[in-house]
Amino acid sequence: MPSSRRLVLSLSLAGLAALGAYAWYANRPPAVLPGGTQPAGAQGGPAAAGTAGAKAVPGGAGAAQGAPVVVETHTVGTRALADDVSAVGSLVSNESVVLRPEVSGRIEAIRFRDGEAVRHGEVLIEFDAAVQRAELQQARASLTLAESNFRRSQDLFSRSFVSRSSLDNARSQLEVARAGVALAQARLARMQIRAPFGGVVGIRSVSPGDFVKDGEAMINLEDIATLKVDFRLPELYLDRVRPGQTVEIASDVLAGERFAATVEAIDPLVDAQGRAVRLRASLPNPELRLRPGVFVRVRLILAERADVVVVPEAALVPAPGNTQFVYRVAEGKAQRVEVRIGARRDAMVEVVEGVQAGEVVVTAGQLKLRDGAAVKVAGAPAGVARAD
């Protein structure tokens, strides 16, 4: 048994030695003869075969590096651009009032329907005014008597039958009677609630026969043919806002629609808590589609600028250091250009510095580009920069 183990061990060691010798022979460097030539056997070795195979591959890595990159482009243009600021606000009635009686009384009649339009001066609510009408009738009777006494006194005074003091007394009684009529008429008028302006009445909370105390709320009246837009802006915009500027209004109530308003007033007092200034704009509402209290988004146009250079947002490539650049296409090559941008509108970006109108910039395929790389515009012959 020990002799068998020694035999197996010896054979294993011999096999390992043979494998090591073969590996050394297969990987040894080729012998070089004087003059730089290799032996004939070395030329047919594995290394030579690998080199020949690499040279035989057509269109290798070197050819791929020179291929143009397919991109999409856009011609830089100009457009009118507005400097603006956005805020939120609320719609307010042009005029708004809650009608309340000046005296207590019982409602006799209601002359309107809830939610309907009324004219200025139209009677809306009437109270029971029997007592006031009787007082007016009594005052008018007293006035008639006073007028007769005054005419009689004038006639007697002209004939020297009465003194001037009697005439003055009759005149005074006449004036008192006239004042009594005016007082009675005023008391009777207070038994009617009239519309102080034209507008739309709200939903009433009283009915005929109700006894209402003086000062009790009965109905609201809103003038909504024109609406006011109240909003606030940070105080840093104070020197850039002025009456007459245009305001663009948008609301979720009428999604997708825009309405034009005009700044009418600027509050002279800046809010010390929020450091904001309050503004009010006027918004025509002839079709009564918008209502007071609605939340709106406000875009105040501070200034209009013409011929502003713009590029699509897709052309911008961010870079370290909070900078932006674009690839400009010229003579079939991509040129990396750092740009300074301004306002953004509708997927377009203002370019303050870097490119000019009429130049062509890459809008798709920037990730494959480097400065100076050859480009081919998608859908155009090689070397032609087709603009969108």
Secondary structure, 3 states (H helix, E strand, C coil): CHHHHHHHHHHHHHHHHHHHHHHHHHHCCCCCCCCCCCCHHHHCCHHHHHHHHHHCCCCCHHHHHCCCEEEEEEECEEEEEEEEEEEEEEEEEEEEEEECCCCCEEEEEECCCCCCEECCCCEEEEECCHHHHHHHHHHHHHHHHHHHHHHHHHHHHHCCCCCHHHHHHHHHHHHHHHHHHHHHHHHHHCCEEECCCCEEECCCCCCCCCEECCCCCCEEEEEEEEEEEEEEEEHHHHHHCCCCCEEEEECHHHCCCCEEEEEEEEEEEEECCCCEEEEEEEEECCCCCCCCCCEEEEEEEEEEEEEEEEEEHHHCEEECCCEEEEEEEECCEEEEEEEEEEEEECCEEEEEECCCCCCEEEEECHHHCCCCCEEEECCCCCCCCCCC
